[in-house]
Amino acid sequence: MNKGLFGFLTIFIALFVGALYYTDTIQGPFISALNKIKSSYRNSTEFIENSIDKYFFQARKIDELKNKLKQYEKNHLLMQQLASQMNDLVKENNSTLKTNPDAELVRTISYAKFGDTNRIWLETKELDKSKVYGLVYKEQVAGIVVCENSKSLGLLNKDIQSSYAVYIGEELAPGIAHGNNSKNLVVKFIPAWFKIKAGDEVISSGLDEIFFKGLRVGKVISVSKAQGYQTAIVEPYYEANDPSYFHMIRRVK
């Protein structure tokens, strides 16, 4: 291959990769096609894995245990919300309990954009475009889910658009947690009269009806004050280890 042709191919590949990374017009259809391929690939690999399991082990027992595990994870998540409401009911013995929570297991398809590990496409049932849904991994807040271009987009904790209401410490100081595309989370608008400190645990408050109250978010590592409010830097419990499945909270009550 002569130098001229090699140089032309190098420039062409560089331009194509650059356009693919920075241009949504080109990237959108490309990612949609990839998502369909990846979804089919995941279905095929899971089918093969399950077939192997059924061949080498007792098929009926494996299916039973897998279904029980999925149901257990969902029920355990819902019990978090019920336990939280029961605690509130004890404090206010004249209150009434009305709850009908709903959470479902959802599967990861792929990252939404090359190089961005904070946004993922999820395989879910149809979503309400006007709603924000909670995303949970093993009782830890993982992020939120929104509908974008009729697809389910997961914004993990560290994404700058991932935002939800939290409580901090024993006094349950209210605040709004969001990502900042870095290792830790930021909790803003914490009233100045609450006493919070490094080591305080951060949980979901449930006041935004995105999450159940009491799900684990992280721990405070530093606190600062400005303009009548406090801001906390929080080390999140959830680490984006590319899990295949999450639980998505469709309805809190």
DABEL-V563326 format. One line per field, one symbol per residue. phi: phi as a letter, one per 20 degrees, with the letter a starting at -180 (. if undefined). psi: psi as a letter, one per 40 degrees, with the letter a starting at -180 (. if undefined). A space follows every 50 residues. Layout:
phi=???
psi=???
This chain:
phi=.ffffffffffffffffffffddffefgfffgffffffffffffffffff ffgffecfgfffgffffffffffffffffgfffffffffffcfdeddcbb fbccfcdfdaffbgndeeccececfgdffedddedcclmdfdqccceclm cededfgeffeebaecdcmfelffadebeblcfdecddlegffeecbgnf edcfenfeledffoffdrcfdacccalncdcdecefffdfelffccddee bec
psi=hidddddddddddddddddddehddddddddddddddddddddddddddd ddddddahdddddddddddddddddddddddddddddddddgeeiihhig ihiihiihdiidiheheehihihiihihdeihiihihfehhdaihihhfe ihhhhideidehhiiiihadefhiihiiiffadiihhifhideihiihei ihiidedefdiiheihdaiheiiiihfeiihhhhhidhhgffidiihhhd hd.
